[in-house]
Amino acid sequence: MSRYALPRCFRKLSIATALLAMVTSIAISSKSQPAAAQDDFQQKWQDLIKAAQKEGELTILFGGQPGRLFGPVLKTFSDKFGIRVSAPPGNGTSLSNRLLAERQAGRYTADIIHMAMTSVGGRLLPNGVLDDLRPELIHPEVTNQALWYEGKHWWADADEKLYFIYGARTRPSLEVYYNTNVMTPEDIAAISSDWDFLKDKWKGKFVALPPTSAGGGEGWSFEVLNPALGKEWVRRFIAEMDVSFVTDIRQITDGLAVGRYAAAINVDARREFASLSAKGMPIALFDKKMKEPKVMFSTGQGMIGVATNRPHPNAARLFVNWLMSREGQTARHALSTEPLIPTLRIDNIPPGKTVPSEHVDPNVDLWFPAADREFRANAEAARRWAIDVYRNSR
């Protein structure tokens, strides 16, 4: 019996396909290493497993959506290694508040941080919560940078050692979901640039998360610093387009479904929009070729780090390496309750439930703000600028 307390909605999932893919991936990987190196690693790996099992447990802070989607992946890890996994509920803000309060009181409960950069960059990194991850990476499938996009490891922190980006998706420069009954084919045909959304005919017809929203604010940093959009686009959108700024995702998705809004812009709710569309609601992704190039985008679904003073260091090291190995990424693609952003591994991980159009093309170089030094250095200031524009326009 699993030592991970799996929610009821996950228990009906079959893992036969994922297990087959994982066995295949292990066989493929083993062919690429000399026998002596394999033997040495396997001994170290077995020693790590024993040490992790002695600790017996692991605490991972996800924050919001990823924690709900990763349930079966955590169960697979728990079943395989016999380690109890705890993933406390809550969004990034609440978990960060609790974590910082505990640490101020001298209590250290978190092992793994797997949250969006809004919380990590704004709260956890400045407070020294994250430890150097580089010494923790020991699995050859993880340390071999040739197996990753563009032949390198990707980091979300300025020092490039604390917060690893292992998953990302391609997306339009401006992500828009629209009501197909409100926006006509003629409307769609007339839009060829993100700047066309600023035309007078669309005033009062859009919904968006405000820059002050936890999580949603990260998206506004992205648009402010996006070379194709920038401050002028954001200022006009926030201050001149009579946008309905709503903090509740359910209210946004339901409003779009019934035609209260023509489109939702800068709202990262792919899962909710896809679910409503599958049920026959008139919602679609605005997915046509635009003047602005596509970009790479990562979230808390594809970033990981380890906490300083973690209570279960061996279990944490085991999880990080297993998750980012071929086996772990195969499980992640196949077993998440709904599609996650794809892996940045380029050694043919089976796509599983991921969205094919979101996979990064190793032959195409796209702007990747989460791993861009200039973006990282200016993201918080960009978010504060957007907040000021928002508050001054109310």
Residue pairs with C-beta under 8 A, 6 or more apart in sequence:
2 75
2 78
2 79
3 78
3 79
3 82
3 83
3 84
3 85
4 71
4 74
4 75
4 77
4 78
4 79
4 84
4 85
6 71
6 72
6 74
6 75
7 71
9 337
10 71
10 72
10 75
10 337
13 72
13 335
13 337
15 72
15 76
15 334
15 335
17 334
18 76
18 330
18 331
18 334
18 335
18 352
21 330
21 334
21 350
21 352
22 326
22 327
22 330
22 331
25 326
25 327
25 330
25 349
25 350
26 326
26 327
28 326
28 347
28 348
29 140
29 141
29 325
29 326
29 347
30 38
33 41
33 140
37 140
41 138
41 139
41 140
44 138
45 138
45 139
48 138
48 314
48 317
48 318
49 81
49 318
51 314
52 58
52 81
52 83
52 312
52 314
52 315
52 317
52 318
53 81
53 82
53 83
54 314
55 83
55 311
55 312
55 313
55 314
55 315
56 83
56 84
56 312
56 315
57 83
57 84
57 85
57 86
57 312
57 315
58 83
58 84
58 85
58 86
58 111
58 112
58 312
58 315
58 316
58 319
59 85
59 86
59 87
59 88
59 109
59 110
59 111
59 112
59 311
59 312
60 74
60 85
60 86
60 87
60 110
60 111
60 112
60 113
60 114
60 319
61 87
61 88
61 95
61 99
61 110
61 112
61 113
61 114
61 115
62 70
62 87
62 95
62 114
62 115
62 300
63 90
63 91
63 92
63 95
63 96
63 114
63 115
63 116
63 119
63 300
64 90
64 91
64 92
64 116
64 215
64 300
65 271
65 300
65 301
66 114
66 115
66 299
66 300
66 301
66 340
67 87
67 89
68 337
69 271
69 301
69 336
69 337
69 338
69 340
70 87
70 114
70 332
70 336
71 337
72 335
72 336
72 337
73 323
73 328
73 331
73 332
73 335
73 336
74 85
74 87
76 331
76 335
77 83
77 85
77 319
77 322
77 323
77 328
77 331
78 84
78 85
80 322
81 318
81 322
83 315
83 318
83 319
85 319
88 95
88 98
90 98
91 214
91 215
92 115
92 116
92 118
92 119
92 214
92 215
92 300
93 119
93 214
95 115
95 119
96 115
96 119
96 123
96 124
99 109
99 110
99 124
99 129
100 123
100 124
100 127
100 129
102 108
102 109
103 127
103 129
103 309
108 307
108 308
108 309
108 310
108 311
109 311
110 129
110 307
110 310
111 306
111 307
111 310
111 311
111 312
111 313
111 315
111 316
111 319
112 304
112 305
112 306
112 307
112 310
112 316
112 319
112 320
113 120
113 124
113 129
113 130
113 163
113 304
113 305
113 306
113 307
114 300
114 303
114 304
114 305
115 124
115 300
115 303
116 215
116 218
116 299
116 300
116 303
117 156
117 163
117 218
117 300
117 303
117 370
117 379
118 214
118 215
118 217
118 218
119 214
120 130
120 156
120 163
120 303
120 305
121 156
121 157
121 376
121 379
121 380
122 380
123 129
124 130
125 157
125 162
125 163
128 308
129 307
129 308
130 157
130 162
130 163
130 305
130 306
130 307
130 308
131 162
131 305
131 306
131 307
131 308
131 310
132 161
132 162
133 161
133 162
133 163
133 164
133 304
133 305
133 306
133 320
134 161
136 306
136 316
136 317
136 320
136 321
137 143
137 320
137 321
137 324
138 317
138 321
139 321
139 322
139 324
139 325
141 147
141 324
141 325
141 326
141 347
142 320
142 321
142 324
142 325
145 151
145 152
145 153
147 345
147 346
147 347
148 154
148 344
148 345
148 346
149 168
149 344
149 345
149 346
149 360
149 362
150 362
150 365
153 160
153 164
154 164
154 165
154 166
154 168
154 344
154 368
154 370
154 371
155 161
155 162
155 163
155 164
155 165
155 371
156 163
156 164
156 165
156 298
156 303
156 370
156 371
156 376
157 163
157 376
158 373
158 376
158 377
162 305
163 303
163 304
163 305
164 303
164 304
164 305
164 324
165 298
165 302
165 303
165 344
165 370
165 371
166 302
166 303
166 304
166 323
166 324
166 329
166 343
166 344
166 345
167 298
167 301
167 302
167 303
167 332
167 340
167 341
167 342
167 343
167 344
168 296
168 297
168 298
168 302
168 341
168 342
168 344
168 360
168 368
168 370
169 296
169 297
169 298
169 341
169 342
169 355
169 358
169 359
169 360
170 294
170 295
170 296
170 297
170 357
170 358
170 359
170 360
170 361
170 366
171 294
171 295
171 296
171 297
171 358
172 286
172 287
172 290
172 292
172 294
172 295
173 194
173 226
173 228
173 229
173 290
173 292
173 293
173 294
173 295
174 194
174 197
174 223
174 229
174 265
174 266
174 290
174 292
175 265
175 266
175 267
175 268
175 285
176 197
176 263
176 264
176 265
176 285
176 286
177 256
177 263
177 264
177 267
177 269
177 273
177 283
177 284
177 285
177 286
178 188
178 256
178 262
178 263
178 264
178 283
178 284
178 286
179 256
179 257
179 259
179 261
179 262
179 263
179 282
179 283
180 282
180 283
180 284
181 259
181 282
182 205
182 259
182 261
182 262
182 263
183 262
183 263
188 286
188 288
190 196
191 197
191 286
191 288
191 290
192 290
192 291
193 290
193 291
193 292
194 228
194 229
194 233
194 290
194 291
194 292
195 233
197 206
197 237
197 263
197 265
198 233
198 236
198 237
198 240
198 241
202 241
202 262
202 263
203 240
203 241
203 242
204 241
204 242
204 243
204 244
205 261
205 262
205 263
206 241
206 243
206 244
206 261
206 262
206 263
206 264
206 265
207 243
207 244
207 245
207 246
207 252
207 255
207 256
207 260
207 261
207 263
207 264
207 265
207 267
208 237
208 243
208 244
208 245
208 246
208 264
208 265
208 266
208 267
209 215
209 216
209 217
209 219
209 245
209 246
209 247
209 252
209 266
209 267
210 216
210 217
210 245
210 246
210 247
210 390
211 217
211 220
211 238
211 383
211 386
211 387
211 389
211 390
212 387
212 390
212 391
213 247
215 268
216 247
216 266
216 267
216 268
217 383
217 386
217 387
218 379
218 383
219 266
219 267
219 268
220 234
220 266
220 382
220 383
220 386
220 387
221 375
221 379
221 380
221 382
221 383
221 386
222 297
222 369
222 375
222 379
223 229
223 233
223 234
223 266
223 386
224 230
224 231
224 234
224 382
224 383
224 385
224 386
225 369
225 374
225 375
225 378
225 379
225 382
226 295
226 367
226 369
227 367
228 291
228 292
228 293
229 292
231 385
234 386
234 389
235 389
237 243
237 265
238 386
238 389
238 390
238 393
239 389
239 392
239 393
243 265
244 255
244 261
245 390
246 252
246 255
249 267
249 269
249 272
250 272
252 261
252 264
252 267
252 269
253 264
253 269
253 272
253 273
253 276
253 283
255 261
256 263
256 264
256 273
256 283
257 276
257 281
257 282
257 283
259 282
263 286
264 273
268 299
270 339
271 338
271 339
273 283
273 285
274 338
274 339
275 338
276 283
277 283
277 284
287 357
293 366
293 367
294 366
295 366
295 367
295 368
295 369
296 360
296 366
296 367
296 368
296 369
296 370
297 341
297 369
297 370
298 341
298 368
298 370
298 371
299 341
301 340
301 341
302 340
302 341
302 343
302 344
303 370
304 320
304 323
304 324
306 313
306 316
306 317
306 320
307 316
310 316
321 328
322 328
323 329
323 332
324 345
326 345
326 347
326 349
329 343
329 345
329 349
330 349
330 350
330 352
332 340
332 343
332 352
333 340
333 342
333 343
333 349
333 350
333 351
333 352
333 353
333 354
334 350
334 352
334 353
335 352
336 352
336 353
338 353
339 353
339 354
339 355
340 353
340 354
341 354
341 358
342 351
342 354
342 355
342 358
342 359
342 360
343 349
344 360
346 362
351 359
360 366
369 375
369 379
370 376
